[in-house]
Amino acid sequence: MAITRVTLTEMTDPANPDPARSFGAVADSYDRGRPSYPADAVKWLVGEEPCSVLELGAGTGKLTEVLVGLGHEVFATDPDDAMLDILSGKLPDVRATSGTAEQIPTGDSLYDVVIVGQAFHWFDHDKAIAEIGRVLRTGGRLAVIQNERDERIPWVRKLGRLIGKQDSGYDPTSILDDSGLFSAVEARTFRHWQVVDRHSIQDLVISRSNIATLDPEAQEQKRREVLAFYDGYGRGMDGMQLPYNCRAWHAQVLPHAQVASTGSATGAHEADETDDQQRASVPLAKRTDTAVRLPRVVTDPENGDDDLLIDFR
């Protein structure tokens, strides 16, 4: 099965932009303006011992950096090459490949953990969950992590009104429970802060999908509104501490999920082909592995209390 890379331009209609495919055009701002993830949350999701991790919707590598720092072997995927280019510039030893959650470009039963940061809400869940079940090893787990601004604080709530909060309050529990492919979902919340200054708060607003899909004039107007908001607090280059609740969920794949999804049309390999054989059959120009374009090292995937509610901490 040959897998053809689809570029951002091909996937997005300029007259009717898809928010899920809007990030490549603002990849630099996304990398500068978005928060990372607390190491404690990632440890809880993935475990203390190094393991093989498939990351879906890896973007510019915010979560990837934390995973690598904890010693895990990561295979990062994202549908947008512009995002992956930044990831590979920061993490040249991480294998990074163009691919979607609905058609994961890898073989069956290869990973201990599939992890998704700030992207699960974009997926076609019926297709993606079956694919995730296919690529997980027996006893493997799906981990989902989401940063949400803590809008109990008045100034953060005001910022949310300016830049949008369409991804807040998201919870994948019912989707996973209804699928019947995973064990009971466990959830925890971790509090952390992101330092934002006059420059990075502009990147934060530009990187929002609801703003990235606006026309240039409307984007500029929104940027000016947020900058005026920041300047109104008189923090200058000292910056603010933007509080986040990092919500995390994990669930173990059930055995029948792997059986049911193996051999499916959405990205499964033929039983008599190994993953390496499959990749070798794809012409170089058509391979999804972006290591063919950048100097990447390709690895083998087999082997909060109320007393905290202060303005600027």
C-alpha positions as CSV (number, residue, x, y, z in Angstrom):
1,M,0.0,0.0,0.0
2,A,1.6,3.2,-1.1
3,I,1.0,6.2,1.1
4,T,1.1,9.6,-0.6
5,R,2.1,12.7,1.3
6,V,-0.6,15.4,1.1
7,T,0.6,19.0,1.6
8,L,-1.1,21.7,3.7
9,T,-2.0,23.5,0.5
10,E,-3.7,20.4,-1.0
11,M,-5.7,19.8,2.2
12,T,-6.9,23.3,2.8
13,D,-9.3,25.3,0.6
14,P,-8.3,28.9,0.9
15,A,-11.9,30.0,0.5
16,N,-13.0,27.7,3.3
17,P,-10.1,27.1,5.6
18,D,-10.1,24.0,7.8
19,P,-9.1,24.9,11.4
20,A,-7.5,21.5,11.9
21,R,-5.1,22.2,9.0
22,S,-4.4,25.9,9.8
23,F,-1.4,25.5,12.0
24,G,1.3,25.0,9.3
25,A,1.0,28.6,8.2
26,V,1.7,29.8,11.7
27,A,4.1,27.1,12.8
28,D,6.8,29.5,14.1
29,S,4.3,31.4,16.2
30,Y,2.8,28.1,17.5
31,D,6.3,27.0,18.7
32,R,7.1,30.3,20.3
33,G,3.7,31.0,21.8
34,R,2.2,27.7,23.0
35,P,3.0,26.3,26.5
36,S,4.8,23.0,27.1
37,Y,3.6,20.2,29.4
38,P,4.5,19.5,33.0
39,A,6.9,16.6,33.3
40,D,4.9,15.1,36.2
41,A,1.8,14.9,34.0
42,V,3.8,13.1,31.3
43,K,5.3,10.7,33.8
44,W,1.9,9.8,35.1
45,L,0.6,9.2,31.6
46,V,3.6,7.2,30.2
47,G,5.3,5.8,33.2
48,E,8.8,6.1,34.8
49,E,10.5,3.4,32.7
50,P,11.6,4.3,29.1
51,C,9.3,2.8,26.5
52,S,8.3,3.1,22.9
53,V,5.9,6.0,22.3
54,L,4.0,6.9,19.2
55,E,2.9,10.6,19.2
56,L,0.0,11.6,17.1
57,G,-0.4,15.3,16.2
58,A,3.1,16.1,17.5
59,G,3.1,19.5,15.9
60,T,6.3,21.4,16.6
61,G,7.4,19.0,19.3
62,K,6.2,20.7,22.5
63,L,5.2,17.3,24.0
64,T,8.0,15.4,22.2
65,E,10.7,17.4,24.0
66,V,9.3,16.3,27.4
67,L,9.0,12.7,26.3
68,V,12.6,12.6,25.0
69,G,13.8,14.4,28.1
70,L,12.3,11.6,30.2
71,G,14.1,8.9,28.2
72,H,11.4,7.6,26.0
73,E,11.9,6.5,22.4
74,V,9.4,8.6,20.3
75,F,8.1,8.2,16.8
76,A,6.4,11.6,16.1
77,T,3.7,12.0,13.5
78,D,1.7,15.0,12.3
79,P,-0.2,15.7,9.1
80,D,1.6,19.0,8.6
81,D,5.2,19.1,7.3
82,A,5.7,22.7,8.3
83,M,5.2,21.8,11.9
84,L,7.4,18.7,11.7
85,D,10.2,20.8,10.2
86,I,10.4,22.8,13.4
87,L,10.2,19.6,15.5
88,S,13.1,18.1,13.6
89,G,15.2,21.3,13.9
90,K,14.9,21.0,17.7
91,L,15.1,17.2,17.9
92,P,17.1,15.9,14.9
93,D,17.4,12.4,16.5
94,V,13.7,11.8,16.7
95,R,12.0,10.0,13.8
96,A,9.2,12.2,12.5
97,T,6.8,11.2,9.8
98,S,3.8,12.8,8.0
99,G,0.7,11.0,8.9
100,T,-2.8,11.2,10.4
101,A,-4.5,9.5,13.3
102,E,-7.0,8.0,10.9
103,Q,-4.3,6.3,8.9
104,I,-1.3,5.8,11.1
105,P,1.9,5.1,8.9
106,T,3.3,2.2,10.9
107,G,2.8,-1.5,11.5
108,D,0.7,-3.4,14.0
109,S,1.3,-3.9,17.7
110,L,4.5,-1.8,17.9
111,Y,4.1,0.7,20.7
112,D,3.7,0.7,24.4
113,V,2.0,4.1,24.4
114,V,0.1,6.2,21.9
115,I,0.0,9.8,23.2
116,V,-1.9,12.8,21.9
117,G,-1.2,16.4,23.1
118,Q,-3.7,19.1,22.3
119,A,-5.0,17.3,19.2
120,F,-7.4,14.5,20.1
121,H,-10.5,16.8,19.5
122,W,-9.4,17.2,15.8
123,F,-9.6,13.4,15.0
124,D,-12.3,11.4,13.3
125,H,-12.7,9.3,16.4
126,D,-14.2,6.1,15.0
127,K,-11.3,5.7,12.6
128,A,-8.6,7.0,14.9
129,I,-9.5,4.8,17.9
130,A,-9.4,1.7,15.7
131,E,-6.0,2.7,14.3
132,I,-4.7,3.4,17.8
133,G,-5.8,-0.1,18.9
134,R,-4.1,-1.6,15.9
135,V,-0.6,-0.1,16.6
136,L,-0.6,-0.6,20.4
137,R,1.1,-3.7,21.9
138,T,-0.8,-6.0,24.2
139,G,-1.3,-4.1,27.5
140,G,-0.4,-0.8,25.8
141,R,-2.2,2.5,26.6
142,L,-3.6,5.5,25.0
143,A,-2.7,8.8,26.7
144,V,-4.4,12.1,26.0
145,I,-3.1,15.5,27.4
146,Q,-4.6,18.9,27.1
147,N,-3.5,22.3,28.4
148,E,-6.4,24.6,29.4
149,R,-6.0,28.2,30.7
150,D,-7.3,28.6,34.3
151,E,-10.0,31.1,33.7
152,R,-11.1,31.2,37.3
153,I,-8.7,34.1,37.4
154,P,-10.3,37.4,36.1
155,W,-7.4,38.5,33.8
156,V,-7.1,35.1,32.3
157,R,-10.8,34.9,31.7
158,K,-10.6,38.3,29.9
159,L,-7.8,37.0,27.7
160,G,-9.9,34.0,26.9
161,R,-12.7,36.2,25.7
162,L,-10.2,37.9,23.4
163,I,-8.5,34.9,21.8
164,G,-11.2,32.2,22.1
165,K,-11.5,29.1,24.2
166,Q,-13.0,26.6,21.8
167,D,-10.7,23.8,23.1
168,S,-11.5,24.3,26.8
169,G,-13.6,21.8,28.8
170,Y,-12.7,19.0,26.4
171,D,-12.9,15.4,27.8
172,P,-12.3,12.2,25.8
173,T,-13.7,9.9,28.4
174,S,-17.1,9.3,26.9
175,I,-15.6,8.7,23.4
176,L,-13.2,6.1,24.8
177,D,-15.8,4.4,26.9
178,D,-18.3,4.2,24.1
179,S,-15.7,2.7,21.7
180,G,-15.6,-0.5,23.8
181,L,-11.9,-0.8,22.9
182,F,-10.3,0.5,26.1
183,S,-10.4,-0.1,29.8
184,A,-11.9,2.4,32.2
185,V,-10.3,5.9,31.7
186,E,-8.2,7.3,34.5
187,A,-7.9,11.1,34.8
188,R,-5.7,13.6,36.7
189,T,-5.1,17.4,36.5
190,F,-1.8,19.1,36.9
191,R,-1.3,22.8,37.5
192,H,1.5,24.7,35.8
193,W,2.4,28.2,34.5
194,Q,3.7,29.6,31.2
195,V,5.7,32.8,31.2
196,V,4.3,35.1,28.5
197,D,5.8,38.5,27.6
198,R,4.9,41.2,25.0
199,H,6.2,39.1,22.2
200,S,5.1,35.6,23.1
201,I,1.5,36.7,23.9
202,Q,1.2,37.9,20.3
203,D,2.5,34.5,19.1
204,L,0.0,32.8,21.4
205,V,-2.9,34.6,19.7
206,I,-1.6,34.2,16.2
207,S,-1.3,30.4,16.7
208,R,-5.0,29.9,17.6
209,S,-6.8,28.0,14.9
210,N,-9.9,30.3,15.1
211,I,-7.6,33.3,14.4
212,A,-5.2,31.6,11.9
213,T,-8.2,31.1,9.7
214,L,-9.2,34.7,9.6
215,D,-8.3,37.1,6.8
216,P,-5.0,39.1,7.3
217,E,-6.9,42.3,8.3
218,A,-8.9,40.5,11.0
219,Q,-5.8,38.7,12.3
220,E,-4.0,42.0,12.7
221,Q,-6.9,43.5,14.5
222,K,-7.0,40.6,17.0
223,R,-3.2,40.9,17.5
224,R,-3.6,44.6,18.3
225,E,-6.4,43.9,20.8
226,V,-4.3,41.3,22.7
227,L,-1.2,43.6,22.7
228,A,-3.3,46.5,24.1
229,F,-4.6,44.1,26.7
230,Y,-1.1,43.1,27.7
231,D,0.2,46.7,27.7
232,G,-2.7,47.7,29.9
233,Y,-1.2,45.6,32.8
234,G,2.1,47.5,32.5
235,R,4.2,44.3,32.9
236,G,6.6,45.2,30.1
237,M,9.3,42.6,29.4
238,D,9.0,41.1,32.8
239,G,6.1,39.1,31.5
240,M,3.1,37.4,33.2
241,Q,2.7,33.9,34.6
242,L,-0.2,32.5,32.6
243,P,-1.8,29.6,34.7
244,Y,-2.9,26.4,33.1
245,N,-4.7,23.3,34.2
246,C,-3.1,20.4,32.4
247,R,-5.7,17.7,32.1
248,A,-4.5,14.1,31.5
249,W,-6.3,10.8,30.7
250,H,-5.1,7.3,30.0
251,A,-6.7,4.0,29.3
252,Q,-5.4,0.5,28.5
253,V,-6.2,-1.1,25.1
254,L,-8.3,-4.2,25.4
255,P,-7.2,-7.4,23.5
256,H,-10.2,-7.5,21.2
257,A,-9.3,-3.9,20.0
258,Q,-6.1,-5.2,18.4
259,V,-7.8,-8.2,16.8
260,A,-10.7,-6.1,15.5
261,S,-8.6,-3.5,13.9
262,T,-5.8,-5.6,12.5
263,G,-6.1,-5.8,8.7
264,S,-8.4,-2.8,8.5
265,A,-8.3,-0.6,5.5
266,T,-7.1,2.4,7.5
267,G,-3.4,2.0,7.3
268,A,-3.0,-1.7,8.1
269,H,-0.2,-3.7,6.4
270,E,-0.6,-7.1,4.8
271,A,0.0,-9.9,7.2
272,D,2.9,-11.2,5.2
273,E,4.8,-7.9,5.0
274,T,6.9,-6.3,7.7
275,D,6.8,-2.6,8.3
276,D,10.2,-2.2,6.8
277,Q,9.2,-4.1,3.7
278,Q,6.2,-2.0,3.3
279,R,8.2,1.2,3.5
280,A,10.7,-0.1,1.1
281,S,8.0,-0.6,-1.5
282,V,7.1,3.1,-1.5
283,P,9.1,5.3,-3.9
284,L,11.4,7.7,-2.2
285,A,9.5,10.7,-3.4
286,K,6.2,9.3,-2.0
287,R,7.4,8.2,1.4
288,T,5.8,9.9,4.3
289,D,8.9,9.8,6.5
290,T,10.2,13.3,6.4
291,A,13.7,12.1,7.2
292,V,14.1,11.9,3.4
293,R,14.0,15.7,3.3
294,L,15.8,16.6,6.6
295,P,18.9,15.2,8.4
296,R,16.9,13.0,10.7
297,V,18.1,9.9,12.4
298,V,15.5,7.1,11.7
299,T,15.2,4.7,14.6
300,D,13.6,1.3,14.5
301,P,10.1,1.6,16.0
302,E,10.0,-2.0,17.1
303,N,13.1,-2.1,19.0
304,G,-5.1,23.9,42.3
305,D,-6.3,25.5,45.5
306,D,-8.1,28.9,45.6
307,D,-5.1,30.5,47.4
308,L,-3.3,30.2,44.1
309,L,-5.8,32.5,42.3
310,I,-3.5,35.5,42.0
311,D,-3.0,37.7,39.0
312,F,0.7,37.2,38.1
313,R,2.0,34.7,40.7
